[in-house]
Amino acid sequence: MKNICLKTHHIFLCILLIYPISFGQDTARTKILNVYNTLNNPYILPKDEAGDPMPVYMDGEWHLYTLSGNLSVMHHFTSIDLINWKEHTPAMTGGDIATGTILKHDGKYYCFFTLASKQRLQLIISDNPWFFYRSQAIDLPGPDSRYVNDHYRDCYVFFNRTDNKWWMLAESAIPNTNPKFRSCIALLKSDDLINWTLGDPVFSPRRSWASCPQLTEVGNKWYLTFLDRSTLYRVADSPYGPFERGDRWEYNNFISDAGSRIATDGNRYFAWTWFNKRFSTEKMISGYGGPIAIGRELIFDNNTIWTRPIPEVVEAMKKNGSDEDLCSLTNTLQGKWKIDAKNKVLHCLEDQGGAVEFRLSTENPNFYFECDIDVEDQNMVADIIVRGVSTGYRVGVYPKQKIFEIRDSRIENVYASTTYEFEEGKPINIKVFVMNDKIEAFLNDQINISAWAMQLTSGLAVELYDSRGVIRNPFIHYYKTH
Protein backbone atom coordinates (compact mmCIF):
# COMPACT_ATOMS: atom_id res chain seq x y z
CA MET A 1 0.00 0.00 0.00
CA LYS A 2 2.82 2.34 0.82
CA ASN A 3 4.50 1.67 -2.52
CA ILE A 4 1.26 2.33 -4.38
CA CYS A 5 0.84 5.67 -2.63
CA LEU A 6 4.39 6.70 -3.42
CA LYS A 7 3.90 5.77 -7.06
CA THR A 8 0.71 7.80 -7.19
CA HIS A 9 2.46 10.82 -5.69
CA HIS A 10 5.26 10.53 -8.23
CA ILE A 11 2.80 10.54 -11.11
CA PHE A 12 0.95 13.53 -9.69
CA LEU A 13 4.21 15.42 -9.20
CA CYS A 14 5.25 14.78 -12.81
CA ILE A 15 1.98 16.21 -14.05
CA LEU A 16 2.47 19.35 -11.99
CA LEU A 17 5.97 19.85 -13.36
CA ILE A 18 5.16 19.19 -17.00
CA TYR A 19 1.79 20.93 -17.31
CA PRO A 20 2.93 24.54 -16.80
CA ILE A 21 5.69 24.14 -19.41
CA SER A 22 3.35 22.73 -22.03
CA PHE A 23 0.68 25.33 -21.30
CA GLY A 24 3.22 28.14 -21.42
CA GLN A 25 4.43 27.14 -24.86
CA ASP A 26 0.89 27.14 -26.26
CA THR A 27 -0.57 30.13 -24.41
CA ALA A 28 -0.57 32.49 -27.39
CA ARG A 29 -2.09 29.91 -29.69
CA THR A 30 -4.99 29.15 -27.36
CA LYS A 31 -6.17 32.78 -27.12
CA ILE A 32 -8.89 32.63 -29.73
CA LEU A 33 -11.06 35.75 -29.92
CA ASN A 34 -13.47 34.55 -32.61
CA VAL A 35 -14.03 31.70 -35.03
CA TYR A 36 -15.38 32.54 -38.49
CA ASN A 37 -17.04 29.94 -40.70
CA THR A 38 -17.18 31.38 -44.21
CA LEU A 39 -20.01 29.00 -45.09
CA ASN A 40 -22.18 31.00 -42.66
CA ASN A 41 -20.80 34.42 -43.55
CA PRO A 42 -18.20 34.85 -46.31
CA TYR A 43 -16.88 38.08 -44.76
CA ILE A 44 -14.62 38.39 -41.73
CA LEU A 45 -15.11 41.54 -39.67
CA PRO A 46 -12.87 41.91 -36.59
CA LYS A 47 -13.17 44.64 -34.02
CA ASP A 48 -11.79 47.92 -35.43
CA GLU A 49 -12.33 46.45 -38.93
CA ALA A 50 -9.54 45.29 -41.24
CA GLY A 51 -7.27 46.67 -43.94
CA ASP A 52 -4.35 45.60 -46.16
CA PRO A 53 -4.25 41.78 -45.78
CA MET A 54 -0.76 40.27 -45.47
CA PRO A 55 -1.16 36.50 -46.00
CA VAL A 56 1.57 33.90 -45.54
CA TYR A 57 1.70 30.10 -45.38
CA MET A 58 3.78 28.88 -42.42
CA ASP A 59 3.93 25.76 -40.27
CA GLY A 60 1.21 24.01 -42.27
CA GLU A 61 -1.32 26.82 -41.74
CA TRP A 62 -2.56 29.83 -43.63
CA HIS A 63 -1.84 32.97 -41.61
CA LEU A 64 -3.69 36.13 -42.49
CA TYR A 65 -2.34 39.27 -40.84
CA THR A 66 -4.19 42.53 -41.49
CA LEU A 67 -4.07 46.12 -40.37
CA SER A 68 -6.93 47.46 -38.27
CA GLY A 69 -9.13 50.27 -39.49
CA ASN A 70 -7.56 52.72 -37.04
CA LEU A 71 -4.01 51.29 -37.47
CA SER A 72 -3.92 50.51 -33.74
CA VAL A 73 -3.17 46.77 -33.96
CA MET A 74 -2.19 44.03 -36.38
CA HIS A 75 -4.99 41.46 -36.59
CA HIS A 76 -4.08 37.78 -36.94
CA PHE A 77 -6.20 34.94 -38.35
CA THR A 78 -5.30 31.32 -39.15
CA SER A 79 -6.90 28.50 -41.11
CA ILE A 80 -5.97 24.98 -42.13
CA ASP A 81 -8.83 24.48 -44.61
CA LEU A 82 -9.39 28.01 -46.04
CA ILE A 83 -13.00 27.80 -44.79
CA ASN A 84 -12.84 28.17 -41.01
CA TRP A 85 -10.74 30.99 -39.59
CA LYS A 86 -9.60 31.61 -36.03
CA GLU A 87 -9.02 35.17 -34.89
CA HIS A 88 -6.15 35.32 -32.42
CA THR A 89 -5.01 37.99 -30.01
CA PRO A 90 -3.54 40.82 -32.13
CA ALA A 91 -0.01 39.99 -33.25
CA MET A 92 1.11 43.55 -32.62
CA THR A 93 -0.23 46.46 -30.61
CA GLY A 94 0.88 50.01 -29.91
CA GLY A 95 -0.67 51.91 -32.82
CA ASP A 96 0.80 53.61 -35.89
CA ILE A 97 1.04 50.19 -37.61
CA ALA A 98 0.98 50.04 -41.41
CA THR A 99 1.66 47.41 -44.06
CA GLY A 100 4.61 45.04 -44.08
CA THR A 101 5.59 41.37 -44.33
CA ILE A 102 5.66 38.40 -41.97
CA LEU A 103 7.93 35.46 -42.79
CA LYS A 104 9.70 32.53 -41.14
CA HIS A 105 13.42 31.86 -41.50
CA ASP A 106 15.70 29.49 -39.55
CA GLY A 107 13.09 28.94 -36.85
CA LYS A 108 12.52 32.66 -36.25
CA TYR A 109 9.58 34.84 -37.29
CA TYR A 110 10.27 38.21 -38.86
CA CYS A 111 7.70 40.99 -38.92
CA PHE A 112 8.60 43.92 -41.17
CA PHE A 113 6.17 46.82 -40.92
CA THR A 114 5.72 50.54 -41.52
CA LEU A 115 5.45 53.29 -38.92
CA ALA A 116 2.49 55.02 -40.52
CA SER A 117 3.03 58.57 -39.27
CA LYS A 118 6.80 58.61 -39.79
CA GLN A 119 6.83 56.66 -43.08
CA ARG A 120 9.73 54.54 -41.84
CA LEU A 121 10.30 50.79 -41.77
CA GLN A 122 10.99 48.59 -38.75
CA LEU A 123 11.64 44.91 -38.02
CA ILE A 124 10.68 42.74 -35.05
CA ILE A 125 12.08 39.21 -34.65
CA SER A 126 10.10 36.71 -32.57
CA ASP A 127 10.29 33.06 -31.50
CA ASN A 128 6.64 32.59 -32.54
CA PRO A 129 4.16 33.94 -35.10
CA TRP A 130 1.68 35.10 -32.46
CA PHE A 131 3.35 38.08 -30.78
CA PHE A 132 5.71 40.77 -32.08
CA TYR A 133 6.72 43.14 -29.28
CA ARG A 134 7.31 46.79 -30.16
CA SER A 135 10.06 47.11 -27.56
CA GLN A 136 12.17 44.78 -29.73
CA ALA A 137 11.77 46.79 -32.95
CA ILE A 138 14.84 47.46 -35.11
CA ASP A 139 15.01 50.56 -37.33
CA LEU A 140 15.63 49.84 -41.01
CA PRO A 141 17.25 52.20 -43.54
CA GLY A 142 15.18 55.20 -44.55
CA PRO A 143 15.06 56.88 -47.96
CA ASP A 144 17.96 58.85 -49.41
CA SER A 145 17.96 61.67 -51.96
CA ARG A 146 16.65 59.33 -54.68
CA TYR A 147 13.31 59.08 -52.87
CA VAL A 148 10.70 61.37 -51.32
CA ASN A 149 11.40 61.53 -47.58
CA ASP A 150 7.80 61.29 -46.36
CA HIS A 151 6.62 58.60 -48.80
CA TYR A 152 8.32 55.32 -47.87
CA ARG A 153 6.25 52.35 -46.75
CA ASP A 154 4.46 49.01 -47.42
CA CYS A 155 7.59 46.84 -47.42
CA TYR A 156 7.55 43.34 -48.90
CA VAL A 157 10.41 40.92 -48.18
CA PHE A 158 11.29 37.65 -49.93
CA PHE A 159 14.33 35.55 -50.79
CA ASN A 160 15.35 36.00 -54.41
CA ARG A 161 16.98 32.75 -55.50
CA THR A 162 18.29 34.24 -58.74
CA ASP A 163 20.22 36.86 -56.78
CA ASN A 164 20.88 34.68 -53.71
CA LYS A 165 19.86 37.59 -51.49
CA TRP A 166 16.90 38.81 -49.52
CA TRP A 167 15.00 41.50 -51.39
CA MET A 168 12.77 44.18 -49.95
CA LEU A 169 10.36 46.26 -52.01
CA ALA A 170 8.97 49.50 -50.60
CA GLU A 171 6.56 52.01 -52.05
CA SER A 172 8.09 55.44 -52.48
CA ALA A 173 8.13 58.36 -54.90
CA ILE A 174 10.65 60.20 -57.06
CA PRO A 175 11.44 63.77 -55.88
CA ASN A 176 10.63 66.83 -57.99
CA THR A 177 8.21 64.90 -60.20
CA ASN A 178 4.57 65.50 -61.08
CA PRO A 179 2.54 63.87 -58.24
CA LYS A 180 0.41 62.06 -60.82
CA PHE A 181 3.45 60.17 -62.13
CA ARG A 182 5.97 60.12 -59.30
CA SER A 183 5.31 56.75 -57.62
CA CYS A 184 8.06 54.15 -57.64
CA ILE A 185 9.07 50.91 -55.94
CA ALA A 186 12.36 51.06 -54.06
CA LEU A 187 14.64 48.00 -53.90
CA LEU A 188 16.72 47.04 -50.87
CA LYS A 189 18.94 43.95 -50.50
CA SER A 190 20.27 41.99 -47.52
CA ASP A 191 22.28 38.87 -46.68
CA ASP A 192 20.85 38.43 -43.18
CA LEU A 193 17.39 40.14 -43.07
CA ILE A 194 18.76 42.73 -40.62
CA ASN A 195 21.31 44.82 -42.52
CA TRP A 196 19.90 46.32 -45.71
CA THR A 197 21.36 48.30 -48.62
CA LEU A 198 19.09 50.71 -50.48
CA GLY A 199 19.36 50.73 -54.27
CA ASP A 200 17.67 52.37 -57.24
CA PRO A 201 13.95 51.91 -57.93
CA VAL A 202 13.13 48.55 -59.49
CA PHE A 203 10.03 50.00 -61.17
CA SER A 204 8.15 53.25 -61.70
CA PRO A 205 4.61 52.81 -63.07
CA ARG A 206 4.14 56.53 -63.80
CA ARG A 207 1.08 56.61 -61.57
CA SER A 208 0.12 58.38 -58.35
CA TRP A 209 0.59 55.26 -56.21
CA ALA A 210 2.36 51.92 -56.20
CA SER A 211 1.17 50.71 -52.80
CA CYS A 212 1.70 47.29 -51.20
CA PRO A 213 4.07 45.98 -53.90
CA GLN A 214 5.03 42.32 -54.23
CA LEU A 215 7.15 40.28 -56.63
CA THR A 216 6.05 36.69 -57.26
CA GLU A 217 8.00 34.23 -59.39
CA VAL A 218 5.77 31.77 -61.24
CA GLY A 219 7.40 29.50 -63.79
CA ASN A 220 9.84 31.62 -65.77
CA LYS A 221 7.94 34.87 -65.20
CA TRP A 222 8.01 37.53 -62.50
CA TYR A 223 4.70 39.19 -61.60
CA LEU A 224 4.87 42.60 -59.91
CA THR A 225 1.60 43.40 -58.12
CA PHE A 226 0.74 46.76 -56.54
CA LEU A 227 -2.18 49.09 -55.82
CA ASP A 228 -3.49 52.29 -57.32
CA ARG A 229 -7.19 52.14 -56.44
CA SER A 230 -7.54 48.70 -58.11
CA THR A 231 -5.01 45.85 -57.89
CA LEU A 232 -2.59 46.19 -60.80
CA TYR A 233 0.23 44.03 -62.13
CA ARG A 234 3.08 43.95 -64.60
CA VAL A 235 5.10 41.00 -65.93
CA ALA A 236 8.80 40.48 -66.71
CA ASP A 237 11.29 37.72 -67.50
CA SER A 238 13.65 39.04 -64.79
CA PRO A 239 13.06 40.39 -61.26
CA TYR A 240 14.84 43.55 -62.45
CA GLY A 241 12.32 44.04 -65.27
CA PRO A 242 11.49 45.58 -67.59
CA PHE A 243 7.94 45.12 -66.33
CA GLU A 244 5.27 45.34 -69.01
CA ARG A 245 1.50 45.13 -69.19
CA GLY A 246 -0.02 41.87 -70.33
CA ASP A 247 -3.36 41.45 -72.08
CA ARG A 248 -4.95 42.34 -68.75
CA TRP A 249 -3.36 44.57 -66.14
CA GLU A 250 -5.66 44.42 -63.09
CA TYR A 251 -7.52 41.70 -61.21
CA ASN A 252 -9.60 43.48 -58.54
CA ASN A 253 -11.58 46.69 -58.71
CA PHE A 254 -11.18 49.45 -56.12
CA ILE A 255 -14.09 48.33 -53.91
CA SER A 256 -12.31 45.05 -53.18
CA ASP A 257 -9.10 46.69 -52.06
CA ALA A 258 -5.49 45.68 -51.39
CA GLY A 259 -5.31 42.29 -53.09
CA SER A 260 -1.70 42.66 -54.20
CA ARG A 261 -0.21 40.55 -51.39
CA ILE A 262 -0.12 36.87 -52.37
CA ALA A 263 0.54 33.75 -50.29
CA THR A 264 1.56 30.34 -51.60
CA ASP A 265 2.11 26.88 -50.15
CA GLY A 266 4.39 26.12 -53.08
CA ASN A 267 1.57 24.83 -55.27
CA ARG A 268 -1.30 27.32 -55.20
CA TYR A 269 -1.60 31.08 -54.78
CA PHE A 270 -4.16 33.01 -52.73
CA ALA A 271 -4.95 36.63 -51.97
CA TRP A 272 -7.46 38.41 -49.78
CA THR A 273 -8.86 41.92 -49.96
CA TRP A 274 -10.82 44.24 -47.72
CA PHE A 275 -14.14 45.76 -48.73
CA ASN A 276 -13.44 49.46 -49.16
CA LYS A 277 -16.19 51.58 -47.63
CA ARG A 278 -14.62 54.79 -48.94
CA PHE A 279 -16.03 54.06 -52.40
CA SER A 280 -19.66 53.25 -51.66
CA THR A 281 -22.18 53.00 -54.48
CA GLU A 282 -24.81 55.56 -53.49
CA LYS A 283 -22.67 57.68 -51.18
CA MET A 284 -19.11 58.21 -50.07
CA ILE A 285 -18.19 57.03 -46.58
CA SER A 286 -15.05 58.37 -44.96
CA GLY A 287 -12.53 56.26 -43.11
CA TYR A 288 -10.13 53.38 -43.66
CA GLY A 289 -10.94 49.72 -43.12
CA GLY A 290 -13.78 47.29 -43.62
CA PRO A 291 -14.51 43.55 -43.65
CA ILE A 292 -12.13 41.01 -45.18
CA ALA A 293 -13.73 40.09 -48.49
CA ILE A 294 -14.09 36.84 -50.43
CA GLY A 295 -10.76 35.01 -50.62
CA ARG A 296 -9.41 34.51 -54.13
CA GLU A 297 -7.27 31.81 -55.67
CA LEU A 298 -4.97 33.32 -58.27
CA ILE A 299 -4.22 31.51 -61.52
CA PHE A 300 -1.12 32.65 -63.42
CA ASP A 301 -1.56 31.94 -67.12
CA ASN A 302 0.39 33.32 -70.07
CA ASN A 303 1.26 36.71 -68.51
CA THR A 304 -2.24 37.03 -67.06
CA ILE A 305 -3.53 36.74 -63.49
CA TRP A 306 -7.02 35.24 -63.24
CA THR A 307 -9.05 35.06 -60.02
CA ARG A 308 -11.68 32.71 -58.70
CA PRO A 309 -13.33 32.29 -55.30
CA ILE A 310 -11.51 29.75 -53.15
CA PRO A 311 -12.64 26.36 -54.58
CA GLU A 312 -12.76 24.71 -51.15
CA VAL A 313 -15.38 27.25 -50.05
CA VAL A 314 -17.49 26.84 -53.19
CA GLU A 315 -17.34 23.04 -53.02
CA ALA A 316 -18.33 23.05 -49.34
CA MET A 317 -21.30 25.34 -50.07
CA LYS A 318 -22.49 22.99 -52.80
CA LYS A 319 -22.09 20.00 -50.52
CA ASN A 320 -23.91 21.67 -47.62
CA GLY A 321 -26.14 24.00 -49.63
CA SER A 322 -29.87 24.45 -49.78
CA ASP A 323 -32.02 21.49 -50.79
CA GLU A 324 -34.22 23.87 -52.76
CA ASP A 325 -34.70 23.02 -56.42
CA LEU A 326 -34.61 26.49 -57.93
CA CYS A 327 -35.94 25.24 -61.26
CA SER A 328 -39.20 24.26 -59.57
CA LEU A 329 -39.39 27.61 -57.75
CA THR A 330 -39.61 29.90 -60.77
CA ASN A 331 -42.10 32.53 -61.85
CA THR A 332 -42.04 33.58 -65.49
CA LEU A 333 -41.84 37.36 -65.64
CA GLN A 334 -41.39 37.79 -69.37
CA GLY A 335 -41.21 35.66 -72.51
CA LYS A 336 -41.78 31.95 -73.02
CA TRP A 337 -39.68 29.44 -71.09
CA LYS A 338 -39.32 25.66 -71.09
CA ILE A 339 -38.33 24.50 -67.62
CA ASP A 340 -36.79 21.06 -67.08
CA ALA A 341 -36.51 20.75 -63.30
CA LYS A 342 -35.13 17.21 -63.46
CA ASN A 343 -32.09 18.25 -65.48
CA LYS A 344 -31.92 21.75 -63.94
CA VAL A 345 -32.36 23.57 -67.23
CA LEU A 346 -34.35 26.73 -68.01
CA HIS A 347 -34.64 27.43 -71.75
CA CYS A 348 -35.78 30.82 -73.02
CA LEU A 349 -37.68 30.25 -76.28
CA GLU A 350 -38.21 33.87 -77.34
CA ASP A 351 -35.85 35.56 -79.80
CA GLN A 352 -36.18 38.81 -77.86
CA GLY A 353 -35.30 37.11 -74.57
CA GLY A 354 -37.21 36.81 -71.31
CA ALA A 355 -36.98 36.77 -67.52
CA VAL A 356 -37.61 34.31 -64.70
CA GLU A 357 -37.76 34.98 -60.97
CA PHE A 358 -36.77 32.48 -58.29
CA ARG A 359 -39.03 32.29 -55.23
CA LEU A 360 -36.69 32.58 -52.25
CA SER A 361 -37.62 30.85 -49.02
CA THR A 362 -36.70 33.68 -46.67
CA GLU A 363 -37.15 37.44 -46.59
CA ASN A 364 -34.12 39.54 -47.62
CA PRO A 365 -31.75 36.57 -47.55
CA ASN A 366 -28.01 36.60 -47.84
CA PHE A 367 -26.87 33.98 -50.31
CA TYR A 368 -24.43 32.57 -52.83
CA PHE A 369 -25.89 32.00 -56.31
CA GLU A 370 -24.31 30.24 -59.27
CA CYS A 371 -25.48 29.26 -62.74
CA ASP A 372 -24.21 28.50 -66.24
CA ILE A 373 -25.61 30.34 -69.26
CA ASP A 374 -25.43 29.10 -72.84
CA VAL A 375 -24.84 32.04 -75.16
CA GLU A 376 -26.79 31.26 -78.33
CA ASP A 377 -26.10 34.67 -79.87
CA GLN A 378 -23.28 37.14 -79.18
CA ASN A 379 -25.92 39.90 -79.13
CA MET A 380 -27.44 38.36 -76.01
CA VAL A 381 -27.28 40.25 -72.73
CA ALA A 382 -27.71 38.35 -69.45
CA ASP A 383 -28.44 39.85 -66.03
CA ILE A 384 -28.45 38.18 -62.63
CA ILE A 385 -30.77 40.41 -60.59
CA VAL A 386 -30.39 40.55 -56.79
CA ARG A 387 -31.82 42.63 -53.95
CA GLY A 388 -35.13 43.32 -55.69
CA VAL A 389 -36.22 42.42 -59.21
CA SER A 390 -37.43 45.85 -60.32
CA THR A 391 -35.29 48.10 -58.13
CA GLY A 392 -32.30 45.93 -57.20
CA TYR A 393 -28.85 45.37 -58.64
CA ARG A 394 -27.85 43.59 -61.84
CA VAL A 395 -24.74 41.53 -62.45
CA GLY A 396 -24.60 41.82 -66.22
CA VAL A 397 -22.66 40.18 -69.03
CA TYR A 398 -22.44 41.75 -72.48
CA PRO A 399 -20.58 39.39 -74.84
CA LYS A 400 -20.69 41.68 -77.88
CA GLN A 401 -19.51 44.72 -75.91
CA LYS A 402 -17.01 42.58 -73.93
CA ILE A 403 -18.30 43.95 -70.61
CA PHE A 404 -18.96 42.46 -67.16
CA GLU A 405 -20.54 44.88 -64.68
CA ILE A 406 -22.73 45.59 -61.65
CA ARG A 407 -25.36 48.31 -62.07
CA ASP A 408 -28.75 49.23 -60.63
CA SER A 409 -31.97 47.96 -62.20
CA ARG A 410 -32.89 51.45 -63.34
CA ILE A 411 -29.70 51.36 -65.45
CA GLU A 412 -28.80 54.78 -64.09
CA ASN A 413 -25.62 53.88 -62.25
CA VAL A 414 -22.78 51.46 -63.00
CA TYR A 415 -21.00 50.53 -59.76
CA ALA A 416 -18.33 48.18 -61.09
CA SER A 417 -17.27 47.30 -64.62
CA THR A 418 -14.47 45.48 -66.40
CA THR A 419 -13.77 44.09 -69.85
CA TYR A 420 -13.63 40.44 -70.87
CA GLU A 421 -13.12 38.52 -74.12
CA PHE A 422 -16.08 36.15 -74.38
CA GLU A 423 -15.54 33.06 -76.50
CA GLU A 424 -18.31 32.64 -79.04
CA GLY A 425 -20.35 29.49 -78.49
CA LYS A 426 -18.81 28.79 -75.08
CA PRO A 427 -21.08 28.74 -71.97
CA ILE A 428 -20.41 31.28 -69.23
CA ASN A 429 -20.37 30.63 -65.50
CA ILE A 430 -21.42 33.29 -63.00
CA LYS A 431 -20.91 33.15 -59.24
CA VAL A 432 -22.53 35.86 -57.10
CA PHE A 433 -22.02 36.48 -53.37
CA VAL A 434 -24.71 38.63 -51.71
CA MET A 435 -24.16 39.50 -48.05
CA ASN A 436 -26.09 42.41 -46.53
CA ASP A 437 -24.79 45.49 -48.36
CA LYS A 438 -22.03 43.72 -50.30
CA ILE A 439 -22.07 42.09 -53.75
CA GLU A 440 -19.17 40.26 -55.35
CA ALA A 441 -19.39 38.47 -58.68
CA PHE A 442 -17.01 36.16 -60.55
CA LEU A 443 -17.13 35.33 -64.26
CA ASN A 444 -15.80 32.02 -65.62
CA ASP A 445 -13.52 31.68 -62.58
CA GLN A 446 -11.30 34.32 -64.18
CA ILE A 447 -12.39 37.87 -63.32
CA ASN A 448 -14.32 39.53 -60.49
CA ILE A 449 -16.14 42.75 -59.64
CA SER A 450 -17.46 44.09 -56.33
CA ALA A 451 -19.93 46.75 -55.21
CA TRP A 452 -21.76 48.09 -52.19
CA ALA A 453 -25.55 47.69 -52.21
CA MET A 454 -27.50 50.12 -50.04
CA GLN A 455 -30.86 48.53 -50.86
CA LEU A 456 -31.47 45.35 -48.87
CA THR A 457 -34.77 44.13 -50.33
CA SER A 458 -35.38 40.55 -51.39
CA GLY A 459 -35.22 39.13 -54.89
CA LEU A 460 -33.35 36.88 -57.32
CA ALA A 461 -33.99 36.65 -61.04
CA VAL A 462 -32.29 36.03 -64.39
CA GLU A 463 -33.12 38.10 -67.45
CA LEU A 464 -31.96 37.59 -71.04
CA TYR A 465 -32.17 40.25 -73.75
CA ASP A 466 -32.18 40.10 -77.55
CA SER A 467 -31.70 36.36 -77.81
CA ARG A 468 -32.79 32.95 -76.75
CA GLY A 469 -30.63 31.31 -74.13
CA VAL A 470 -30.29 28.43 -71.72
CA ILE A 471 -29.70 28.67 -67.96
CA ARG A 472 -28.22 25.54 -66.43
CA ASN A 473 -27.63 24.29 -62.91
CA PRO A 474 -28.95 27.25 -60.89
CA PHE A 475 -27.79 26.80 -57.31
CA ILE A 476 -28.31 28.75 -54.10
CA HIS A 477 -26.63 28.54 -50.71
CA TYR A 478 -28.18 30.60 -47.91
CA TYR A 479 -25.88 32.22 -45.38
CA LYS A 480 -26.91 31.78 -41.76
CA THR A 481 -25.55 35.08 -40.48
CA HIS A 482 -27.41 38.35 -41.06
CORQUILIN-V318818 format. One record per pair of residues at least 12 apart in sequence whose C-alpha atoms are under 6 Angstrom apart, sorted by the first residue. I is the first residue (numbers start at 0). GAP is how many residues later the second one is. Records with the same first field share a line. If there is no record, write none. Layout:
I = GAP ; GAP
//
This chain:
30 = 57
31 = 55 ; 56
32 = 54 ; 55
33 = 52 ; 53
34 = 50 ; 51
35 = 48 ; 49
36 = 47
37 = 45
39 = 439 ; 440 ; 441
40 = 438 ; 440
42 = 249 ; 250
43 = 247 ; 248
44 = 246
47 = 20 ; 21
48 = 19 ; 20 ; 240 ; 241 ; 242
49 = 17 ; 18 ; 19 ; 239 ; 240 ; 241
50 = 15 ; 16 ; 17 ; 223 ; 238
51 = 14 ; 15 ; 206
52 = 12 ; 13
53 = 12 ; 207
54 = 208
55 = 207
56 = 208
60 = 18 ; 19
61 = 16 ; 17
62 = 14 ; 15
63 = 12 ; 13
68 = 219 ; 220
70 = 24 ; 25 ; 26
71 = 23
72 = 19 ; 20 ; 22
73 = 16 ; 17 ; 18
74 = 15
75 = 12 ; 14 ; 15
82 = 230
90 = 39 ; 40 ; 41
91 = 40
95 = 19 ; 20
96 = 18 ; 19
97 = 16 ; 18
98 = 14 ; 15 ; 55
99 = 12 ; 13 ; 54 ; 55 ; 56
100 = 55
107 = 18 ; 19
108 = 16 ; 17 ; 20
109 = 14 ; 15
110 = 12 ; 13
113 = 39
118 = 31 ; 33 ; 34
120 = 19
121 = 16 ; 17 ; 18
122 = 14 ; 15
123 = 12 ; 13
146 = 26 ; 27 ; 28
147 = 25 ; 26 ; 27
150 = 21
151 = 19 ; 20
152 = 17 ; 18
153 = 16 ; 17 ; 58
154 = 14 ; 15
155 = 12 ; 13 ; 58
164 = 25 ; 26
165 = 23 ; 24
166 = 21 ; 22
167 = 19 ; 20
168 = 17 ; 18
169 = 15 ; 16
170 = 14 ; 39 ; 40
171 = 12 ; 13
179 = 27 ; 28
180 = 25 ; 26 ; 27
182 = 24 ; 25 ; 26 ; 27
183 = 19 ; 20
184 = 16 ; 17 ; 18
185 = 15
186 = 12 ; 14 ; 15
208 = 19
209 = 16 ; 17 ; 18
210 = 15 ; 16
211 = 14
212 = 12 ; 13
220 = 15 ; 16
221 = 13 ; 14 ; 15 ; 17
222 = 12
224 = 35
225 = 34
228 = 25
229 = 22 ; 23 ; 24
230 = 19 ; 20 ; 21 ; 28 ; 29
231 = 17 ; 18
232 = 16 ; 17
245 = 57
254 = 20 ; 21 ; 195
255 = 17 ; 18 ; 19
256 = 16 ; 17 ; 19
257 = 15
258 = 12 ; 13 ; 14
268 = 28 ; 29
269 = 26 ; 27 ; 28
270 = 25
271 = 23
272 = 19 ; 20
273 = 16 ; 17 ; 18 ; 19
274 = 15 ; 16 ; 18
275 = 14
279 = 172
280 = 134 ; 171
294 = 14 ; 15
295 = 12 ; 13 ; 14
296 = 13
305 = 140 ; 141
306 = 139 ; 140
307 = 137 ; 138
320 = 156
321 = 155
326 = 14 ; 17
327 = 13
328 = 29 ; 30
329 = 27 ; 28
330 = 25 ; 26
331 = 24
332 = 22 ; 23
333 = 20 ; 21
334 = 15 ; 19
335 = 13 ; 14
336 = 12
343 = 128 ; 129
344 = 126 ; 127
345 = 124 ; 125
346 = 123
347 = 120 ; 121
348 = 119
349 = 118
350 = 116 ; 117
351 = 113 ; 114 ; 115
352 = 111 ; 112 ; 113 ; 114 ; 115
353 = 109 ; 110
354 = 107 ; 108
355 = 105 ; 106
356 = 104
357 = 102 ; 103
362 = 95
363 = 93 ; 94
365 = 68 ; 69 ; 113
366 = 67 ; 110 ; 111 ; 112
367 = 64 ; 65 ; 108 ; 109
368 = 62 ; 63 ; 106 ; 107
369 = 60 ; 61 ; 104 ; 105
370 = 58 ; 59 ; 101 ; 102 ; 103
371 = 56 ; 57 ; 99 ; 100
372 = 54 ; 55 ; 97 ; 98
373 = 53 ; 95 ; 96
374 = 52 ; 94
375 = 93
377 = 21 ; 22
378 = 21
379 = 85 ; 86 ; 87
380 = 16 ; 17 ; 83 ; 84
381 = 14 ; 15 ; 81 ; 82
382 = 12 ; 13 ; 79 ; 80
383 = 77 ; 78
384 = 75 ; 76 ; 77
385 = 73 ; 74
386 = 69 ; 70 ; 71 ; 72
387 = 69 ; 70 ; 71
388 = 70
390 = 18
391 = 16 ; 17
392 = 14 ; 15 ; 16
393 = 12 ; 13 ; 14
398 = 23
401 = 17 ; 18 ; 19
402 = 15 ; 16 ; 17
403 = 13 ; 14
404 = 12
427 = 16
428 = 14 ; 15
429 = 12 ; 13
436 = 15 ; 16 ; 17
437 = 14 ; 15
438 = 12
//
